[in-house]
């Protein structure tokens, strides 16, 4: 007779709340009722769920009952989570890990939560999961935005023959290397010029003033991790009125990076403030919020928006350098933030929409959703789907952690995969190999109701962080 094997999904389906009780209940059932059928085991768990007080003295089910019976409030300082939480839609659930679902269920129980959704590229992060979308009532969650505030995609399309990428590969590779710097500490000796650095907020907020010098030297840099700059082929099958680009093939220049040290400092400072002001249960402390009617919340909102403008400026500096070297202006630019919060209307009310690793996809809103260093990215147009809170995925999403990717992918596998797709890689590493990511085609099929695909971007020459411990250059 086969042993009992329950899943968290089954327990949630019969009404168990997300949290430690699920793992405790599974452990009890797998240990004490391992030869029961799933039906019989779930029936027992239903009985405990319906009357947990009756099982507090039960030798077997006491650990489960204790988790189900609400703990008495002591001094009133601890903010309780709602027992059930708001309903939210999950897109591509079969491809999303349990940890990401757990984090989203926690966020759904916040007393400020109004609406939410989980995108098909979702995986666990801090606070909200990556790929998590949460609409709140007049409050902002710094870790619901993320550390890399305003992390952004930017695509410039040039009216150039894509054959030039192969015919003049060394030229394009050189321009990638000179247009930006990679690495967490990367700074230019000579700062670029941009109006964002004159923003008065740099001098008004005590937190920002000492960050100004470094932010200026990092203007136009790209960071590490999954940030990249790459040339590739843009294919447009038919003209779309919103996109305004004729069908055909073009050279595209695509970048992915955020607000660098500036955004990280803002995120960490205001997260600490939020945690100090909102005493949440330990498992939800990274979801602490700041009210937008509070001084700290107003400050964070201003700083977050400045970080977003700064991230945008970084991309524009890089793209301007490339346009100058190519000797022509782009005929189209598509760009969008993720890791940001917006004040929006949702079903007739004003809400604050956090998109942590999610792309805005309101009606006719353009965006770019990348795949991996070997997989196509997509130019998309939002459909304004309310169930997704007007959002879509921000990429393919990881299926392996960086540690697991480094441990399980060999150099030969990596090199063979790059050769298979004809990719010239400058920098990069095993932790960002294509094997570490979900299949972007599956992700896009899971969000057909959210975006319309208008074109594809096929990477050809890819530049990423070239730190010595992870550097990869394939010739």
C-alpha positions in Angstrom: 0.0 0.0 0.0 1.4 3.4 -1.0 2.2 6.0 1.6 0.1 9.0 2.1 1.5 12.2 0.4 -0.5 15.4 0.9 0.3 18.8 -0.6 -0.2 22.3 0.7 -2.5 22.9 -2.2 -4.8 20.2 -1.0 -4.9 21.6 2.5 -5.6 25.1 1.2 -8.4 23.7 -0.9 -10.3 22.4 2.1 -9.9 25.7 3.9 -6.6 25.6 5.8 -5.1 29.1 6.1 -1.7 29.8 4.6 1.0 29.6 7.2 2.9 27.2 9.5 -0.2 25.2 10.2 0.0 23.6 6.8 3.4 22.1 7.3 2.5 21.1 10.8 -0.6 19.3 9.6 1.2 17.6 6.8 3.9 16.3 9.2 1.2 14.9 11.6 -0.6 13.2 8.8 2.5 11.7 7.1 3.8 10.5 10.4 0.7 9.2 12.2 -1.7 8.4 9.3 0.7 7.4 6.6 -1.4 4.5 5.4 -4.7 6.4 5.2 -6.1 7.3 1.9 -6.0 10.9 0.8 -9.8 11.2 1.2 -9.7 9.8 4.7 -6.8 12.0 5.8 -8.4 15.1 4.4 -11.6 14.3 6.2 -9.8 14.1 9.5 -8.2 17.4 8.8 -11.5 19.0 8.0 -12.8 17.9 11.4 -9.9 19.5 13.2 -10.3 22.7 11.1 -14.0 22.9 11.9 -13.6 22.6 15.7 -9.9 23.2 16.6 -10.8 23.8 20.3 -12.0 20.2 20.6 -8.5 18.9 19.7 -6.4 21.0 22.0 -6.1 18.1 24.4 -5.7 15.5 21.6 -2.3 13.8 21.8 -1.9 13.7 18.0 -3.8 16.7 16.7 -2.8 19.2 19.4 0.0 20.8 17.4 -2.4 21.4 14.5 -5.2 22.7 16.7 -2.9 25.1 18.5 -2.0 26.7 15.2 -5.6 27.0 14.2 -6.9 28.6 17.5 -6.1 32.4 17.4 -3.6 33.4 20.0 -5.0 35.9 22.6 -3.9 39.5 22.0 -1.7 40.8 24.7 -0.9 44.5 24.7 -2.5 45.3 21.4 0.8 46.4 19.8 0.9 43.5 17.4 -1.1 44.1 14.2 -3.1 41.0 13.4 -3.4 39.7 9.9 -6.9 39.0 8.5 -7.7 35.3 8.9 -8.9 34.7 5.3 -7.4 37.5 3.3 -8.5 39.0 0.0 -9.0 36.7 -3.0 -6.4 37.0 -5.7 -5.9 35.4 -9.1 -2.8 33.2 -9.9 -1.8 33.0 -13.6 0.2 29.9 -14.6 -0.1 28.4 -11.1 1.2 25.0 -12.1 4.6 26.5 -12.7 4.8 28.6 -9.5 6.7 27.3 -6.4 4.9 26.9 -3.1 7.2 29.5 -1.4 5.9 32.3 -3.7 2.3 31.3 -3.2 2.9 31.3 0.6 4.3 34.9 0.4 1.3 36.0 -1.7 -1.2 34.5 0.8 0.6 36.4 3.6 0.3 39.7 1.7 -3.4 39.0 1.0 -4.0 39.0 4.7 -2.7 42.5 5.4 -5.5 44.8 6.7 -4.5 47.3 4.0 -4.8 44.9 1.1 -7.5 45.5 -1.6 -6.6 43.4 -4.6 -3.8 41.2 -5.8 -2.5 38.8 -8.5 0.5 36.5 -9.0 2.1 36.5 -12.4 3.3 33.3 -14.2 7.0 34.1 -13.7 6.6 34.3 -10.0 9.2 33.0 -7.5 9.9 33.9 -3.9 11.6 37.1 -2.8 11.5 39.4 0.3 8.2 40.7 1.3 6.1 40.3 -1.8 7.2 37.5 -4.1 8.8 38.4 -7.4 5.9 38.5 -9.8 3.6 39.6 -7.0 1.0 42.4 -7.6 -0.7 44.0 -4.6 -3.1 46.9 -4.5 -3.4 48.6 -1.1 -5.5 51.3 0.5 -3.5 54.6 0.9 -0.4 52.7 2.0 2.9 51.7 0.4 5.1 48.7 1.3 8.8 49.4 0.7 9.6 45.7 0.3 6.4 45.4 -1.9 8.3 47.6 -4.3 11.6 45.9 -3.8 15.2 46.9 -3.2 16.0 47.8 -6.9 13.4 50.5 -7.1 12.3 51.2 -10.7 14.2 48.3 -12.2 13.4 48.9 -15.9 13.4 47.5 -19.4 14.2 49.8 -22.3 14.2 48.8 -26.0 15.5 51.1 -28.8 14.7 49.9 -32.3 16.9 51.0 -35.2 16.2 50.9 -38.9 19.2 48.8 -39.6 19.6 45.5 -41.4 19.9 42.7 -38.7 22.6 41.0 -40.9 25.0 43.7 -39.6 25.0 42.1 -36.2 26.9 39.1 -37.7 28.8 41.1 -40.3 30.1 43.7 -37.8 30.0 41.6 -34.6 33.2 43.1 -33.2 31.9 46.6 -33.6 28.6 45.9 -31.8 30.4 44.0 -29.1 32.8 46.9 -28.5 30.0 49.4 -28.3 28.3 47.3 -25.7 31.4 47.3 -23.6 31.9 51.1 -23.9 28.3 52.2 -23.4 27.9 51.1 -19.8 29.6 49.6 -16.7 28.5 46.4 -14.9 29.0 45.3 -11.3 27.4 46.4 -8.0 30.1 49.0 -7.4 30.6 50.2 -10.9 31.1 54.0 -11.2 32.3 56.3 -14.0 35.3 58.5 -13.4 33.5 61.3 -15.3 29.8 61.6 -14.6 27.2 61.9 -17.3 24.9 64.9 -17.5 21.2 64.6 -16.9 18.5 66.8 -15.4 17.5 64.2 -12.8 20.6 64.9 -10.9 19.4 68.5 -10.3 16.2 67.3 -8.6 15.7 69.4 -5.4 14.8 66.3 -3.4 18.5 65.4 -3.3 18.9 68.4 -1.1 15.7 68.4 0.8 15.8 64.8 2.2 18.6 64.2 4.6 18.9 60.5 3.4 19.5 61.5 -0.2 22.0 64.3 0.2 25.0 62.1 0.9 24.0 59.7 -1.8 24.0 62.4 -4.6 27.7 62.1 -5.5 27.8 58.4 -5.9 24.4 58.3 -7.7 25.8 60.8 -10.3 28.9 58.6 -10.9 26.7 55.6 -11.3 24.4 57.3 -13.8 24.4 55.1 -16.9 25.7 52.0 -15.2 24.0 48.7 -15.2 24.6 46.7 -12.0 25.1 43.0 -11.6 22.8 39.9 -11.3 20.3 39.6 -14.1 21.0 43.1 -15.5 22.1 43.2 -19.1 22.6 45.2 -22.3 22.2 43.4 -25.6 21.8 43.7 -29.3 19.4 41.5 -31.1 16.8 41.2 -33.9 13.4 42.8 -33.6 10.7 41.1 -35.7 7.3 42.8 -36.2 4.8 40.6 -38.0 2.1 43.3 -38.7 1.7 46.9 -37.9 -0.1 47.9 -34.8 -1.7 51.3 -34.4 -0.4 51.7 -30.8 3.1 50.5 -31.6 3.2 52.4 -34.8 6.0 50.3 -36.4 5.8 48.7 -39.8 6.1 45.0 -40.2 9.7 43.9 -40.7 13.0 43.1 -39.1 15.2 45.6 -37.3 18.2 45.9 -35.0 17.2 46.3 -31.4 19.1 47.4 -28.4 17.7 46.2 -25.1 18.7 47.1 -21.5 17.7 45.9 -18.1 18.8 47.7 -14.9 17.5 49.8 -12.0 18.3 52.6 -9.6 21.6 51.2 -8.4 22.9 52.1 -4.9 20.4 55.0 -4.7 17.4 52.7 -4.8 18.9 50.2 -2.4 19.6 52.9 0.2 16.0 54.2 -0.1 14.5 50.8 0.2 16.5 49.7 3.2 16.0 52.9 5.1 12.3 53.1 4.7 11.8 49.4 5.2 13.4 49.7 8.6 11.1 52.7 9.4 8.1 50.7 8.3 9.0 47.7 10.4 9.5 49.9 13.5 6.1 51.5 13.0 4.1 48.4 12.1 4.5 45.5 14.5 3.5 42.6 12.3 3.8 38.8 13.0 7.4 37.6 12.3 6.5 35.8 9.0 4.9 39.0 7.6 7.3 41.7 9.0 8.8 42.4 5.6 5.4 43.5 4.5 5.3 46.4 6.9 3.8 49.5 5.3 3.9 53.3 5.5 0.7 55.3 5.3 0.6 57.9 2.6 -0.9 60.3 5.1 2.2 59.9 7.3 5.4 61.9 7.0 7.5 58.8 6.5 5.1 57.5 3.8 5.1 60.8 1.9 8.9 60.9 2.1 9.2 57.4 0.8 6.8 58.1 -2.1 8.8 61.1 -3.2 12.1 59.2 -2.9 10.7 56.1 -4.7 9.6 58.3 -7.6 13.0 60.0 -7.8 14.7 56.6 -7.9 12.3 55.6 -10.7 13.3 58.8 -12.6 16.9 58.0 -11.9 16.6 54.5 -13.3 15.0 55.8 -16.4 17.8 58.3 -16.8 20.4 55.5 -16.5 18.8 53.8 -19.5 18.5 57.0 -21.5 22.2 57.8 -21.0 23.2 54.3 -22.2 20.8 54.4 -25.2 22.0 57.9 -26.2 25.6 56.6 -26.4 24.6 53.7 -28.6 22.5 55.9 -30.9 25.4 58.3 -31.3 27.8 55.4 -32.2 25.3 54.0 -34.6 24.9 57.4 -36.2 21.1 57.4 -36.1 18.2 57.9 -33.8 15.9 55.0 -32.9 12.6 54.8 -34.8 10.9 53.4 -31.7 11.5 53.1 -28.0 9.5 50.8 -25.7 10.2 51.0 -21.9 8.6 50.1 -18.6 9.3 49.9 -14.9 8.9 47.0 -12.6 9.7 47.1 -8.9 7.5 50.2 -8.4 4.2 51.4 -6.9 1.6 53.5 -8.8 -1.4 55.4 -7.7 -4.2 54.0 -10.0 -7.9 53.5 -10.3 -9.0 49.9 -9.9 -12.7 49.0 -10.1 -13.8 52.5 -9.3 -11.5 53.3 -6.4 -8.1 54.7 -5.9 -5.4 52.2 -4.8 -1.7 52.0 -4.6 -0.6 49.2 -6.9 2.7 47.5 -6.1 4.3 45.6 -9.0 7.3 43.7 -7.7 8.8 42.1 -10.8 5.6 42.7 -12.8 4.9 44.8 -15.8 2.2 47.4 -16.1 -0.4 46.1 -18.6 -3.2 48.6 -18.6 -5.3 48.9 -21.8 -3.0 49.6 -24.7 0.0 50.2 -22.5 3.2 49.1 -24.2 5.9 47.0 -22.5 8.8 44.6 -23.1 9.0 41.2 -21.4 12.5 39.5 -21.8 13.2 35.8 -21.9 16.8 34.8 -21.2 20.2 35.3 -22.8 19.1 32.7 -25.4 15.3 33.0 -25.4 13.2 35.7 -27.2 11.7 38.6 -25.5 8.3 40.1 -26.4 7.0 43.5 -27.2 3.5 43.6 -25.7 0.4 45.7 -25.4 -1.7 45.5 -22.3 -5.3 44.4 -22.3 -6.2 46.0 -19.0 -7.3 42.8 -17.3 -8.8 43.7 -13.9 -8.2 40.2 -12.5 -4.5 40.8 -12.9 -4.7 44.4 -11.5 -3.7 45.5 -15.0 -0.3 43.7 -14.9 1.7 41.0 -16.6 5.0 39.1 -15.9 8.3 41.0 -16.1 10.2 38.1 -17.7 10.5 34.3 -17.8 11.2 34.0 -14.0 13.8 31.8 -12.3 13.3 28.1 -11.8 16.7 27.7 -10.2 18.4 29.7 -7.5 21.8 31.1 -8.3 23.5 28.6 -6.1 21.6 25.7 -7.6 22.4 26.9 -11.1 26.1 27.1 -10.4 26.1 23.7 -8.8 24.0 21.9 -11.5 25.0 23.5 -14.8 28.4 22.6 -16.3 30.6 24.9 -18.3 30.1 22.6 -21.3 26.4 22.6 -21.1 26.4 26.4 -20.9 28.8 26.8 -23.8 26.9 24.3 -26.0 23.6 26.2 -25.3 25.1 29.5 -26.3 26.5 28.0 -29.5 23.2 26.3 -30.3 21.4 29.7 -30.3 24.3 31.7 -31.9 24.8 34.0 -28.8 28.0 36.0 -28.2 28.2 36.4 -24.5 30.4 39.1 -22.8 30.6 38.5 -19.1 27.7 36.6 -17.5 27.9 33.4 -15.6 26.4 30.0 -14.8 24.0 31.7 -12.3 22.4 33.5 -15.2 22.5 30.6 -17.7 19.3 29.9 -19.7 18.8 26.7 -17.7 18.1 28.8 -14.6 15.0 30.3 -16.1 11.5 29.1 -16.9 10.4 28.7 -20.5 9.3 32.1 -21.7 7.0 30.6 -24.3 5.0 28.8 -21.5 4.9 32.0 -19.4 3.5 34.0 -22.4 0.9 31.4 -23.0 -0.2 31.6 -19.4 -0.9 35.3 -19.8 -2.7 35.5 -23.1 -5.6 37.2 -21.3 -3.2 39.9 -20.0 -1.2 41.1 -23.0 -1.2 41.0 -26.8 2.1 40.1 -28.4 3.2 42.6 -31.0 6.7 41.6 -31.8 9.8 39.6 -30.7 13.3 40.5 -29.7 15.9 37.7 -30.4 19.2 38.3 -28.5 22.4 38.0 -30.4 25.2 39.8 -28.5 24.7 39.9 -24.7 26.7 41.9 -22.1 26.4 41.2 -18.4 28.4 41.6 -15.2 32.0 40.5 -15.8 33.1 40.0 -12.2 36.0 37.6 -12.1 34.3 35.0 -10.0 31.5 34.6 -12.6 32.9 35.9 -15.8 32.1 34.2 -19.1 33.3 35.3 -22.5 32.4 33.0 -25.4 34.2 33.7 -28.7 
